[in-house]
Amino acid sequence: MMDAVARPDVMTIHQSLRKASLTLQENGIENARFEARELLAHVWGCRTADLVFKLQQPMEETHQARLDDLVHWRCHRLPLAQVLGEWDFRDMRLKITKDVLIPRPETEELFETVVRRLAVRGVHSSLADKRSMNMADVGTGSGCLAIALAKYLREAVVWAIDMSAKALSVARDNIRSHGLLNRIHLMEGDLLQPILGSNTVLLDAVVANLPYIKEYEIKNLSLEVQHEPFMALNGGIDGLCHIRRLIPQAYQGLRPSGFIFLEVGYDQAETVAKEMCENGFYGVKIEKDFSGIQRFVIGTKK
Ligand SMILES: C[S@@+](CC[C@H](N)C(=O)[O-])C[C@H]1O[C@@H](n2cnc3c(N)ncnc32)[C@H](O)[C@@H]1O
């Protein structure tokens, strides 16, 4: 094989990385070097950490063409996760398309809050040998929460619901690739209606990261966010149009002592906590995320 020294027209991987990084930088991408490494590693099908061993190798023509294409899309402000077609949620790699929200770190924290709370209450262990734990992930998107819950809570059976058939198709691929199709049931519909309609399942927990951005604020968000599905962002006039409807539905669908766990916007926790109390939940608690923002609201059914 010819190397880059023998063929001065062929860039080394190192040169190609620099070129990609510069192009991204010139087009206003903030973490240009980090993203260039992610894109290059993706093209080579290796981990970013392994690029260091390849830096002096010649960049194959097909790989360079593929990288140029990815850089081009990123310069057009497609989110990195959509350009890569995949993203990590905790330790899990998930398929991502333009039809699903890109999982956020706050939602990883929501997952941790759920697991912590269920463990403290002993729900997790006390159910282990008796019956399955019925959980609903309302607005499942990529399926990130449902998959993490089913993976970590071995007795959990999860109903993953979404209004978007396209999102459910991505979720199905992710659930399949994590081998969890037998414990996660996908349902298309509005909030908890598909479950309440069936009238056969009593839930131990309802978990939801529903859209909570105020409609008029969406146009002010970054171009990247605006490439994400409007249906995954839009929470109506005050951001709470879905959450407000979900709370009484969750009360109806939960068994006594069952939990509701909601992720909410930076200024919504107090209002949501009040809604929960007014709908009969007790022990309502607000938890902060790592940035110190009141992000999660938890309640228990009487
Ligand atoms: C903010 S995204 C969250 C996706 C995923 N749970 C996550 O945390 O990454 C909200 C999801 O709720 C779905 N959704 C919006 N309105 C809904 C409704 N009325 N009923 C069910 N799902 C809805 C959207 O299609 C979207 O997939």
The ligand as an ORCA input file, in Angstrom:
! r2SCAN-3c Opt
* xyz 0 1
  C     -38.945     15.830     24.599
  S     -39.164     14.404     23.570
  C     -38.470     13.187     24.654
  C     -38.060     11.924     24.001
  C     -37.358     10.941     24.949
  N     -38.216     10.517     26.019
  C     -36.119     11.584     25.531
  O     -36.114     11.874     26.726
  O     -35.148     11.796     24.778
  C     -40.884     14.194     23.730
  C     -41.531     13.060     22.948
  O     -42.938     13.097     23.230
  C     -43.670     12.847     22.053
  N     -44.993     13.462     22.228
  C     -45.369     14.735     22.025
  N     -46.657     14.907     22.332
  C     -47.114     13.698     22.741
  C     -48.382     13.222     23.183
  N     -49.433     14.036     23.300
  N     -48.497     11.921     23.512
  C     -47.443     11.079     23.400
  N     -46.217     11.476     22.987
  C     -46.061     12.769     22.661
  C     -42.828     13.443     20.946
  O     -43.138     12.843     19.706
  C     -41.425     13.155     21.441
  O     -40.955     11.926     20.939
*
